[in-house]
Amino acid sequence: MPDRIQVAVVDDHPLFREGVANTLAACPNIEVVGQGETAEDAIRLAGDLLPDILLLDISMKGGGINAAREISTAYPVVKIVMLTVSEREEDVAASLKAGARGYILKGVSARDLVAAVQSIYKGESYVTPTLAANLLLEWRDGQGGMDFPTTPFDELTERERQILELLATGCSNKEIARELDLSEKTVKHYMTNVLQKLQVRNRVEAALLAQKGTL
């Protein structure tokens, strides 16, 4: 059997959390590897398990957006998905800016939840369609507060830019880790995120793109 998608679920409502976990676990290619209730739990699960997907509630203790921001910085290989009741456009924008790859409203069908998790695992982004439409309308009308990237480089965090700049000069992961005072494992995780954001297949393509573009 191919590797299964490893998912962790963090929500402060046990009944809902367990229902989501059971729904996902019923899918043959998904494995639920951990559960938690708070932002602190989310950060711990991300560091201990490095799940492929981490589902977070916005309103849990400690704040889901705060957790997303910290996890996306420390463990960029973990894809964060918000699963929440909030339809506020500012929450959607803040979540995406904090590093979330998906924003799903509670009440979603089991089939749609599984489909969203699978598409995000493959590198796509997902926002509940009605919310996405509202965001795009605001952006088109010049009313939204969300900044949409104009080039692939605009999606990179400051740390990812630093790593890409060093990569473009020919540095290995070990040399980048030494230069930035990071572990080699952490650099590898950042590199995975950089490749995904730039939509390139390997380090060589990323370096070439960086040399052609403007960082």
Order of alpha helices (4+ residues) and beta strands (2+ residues): beta-alpha-beta-alpha-beta-alpha-beta-alpha-beta-alpha-beta-alpha-alpha-alpha-alpha-alpha
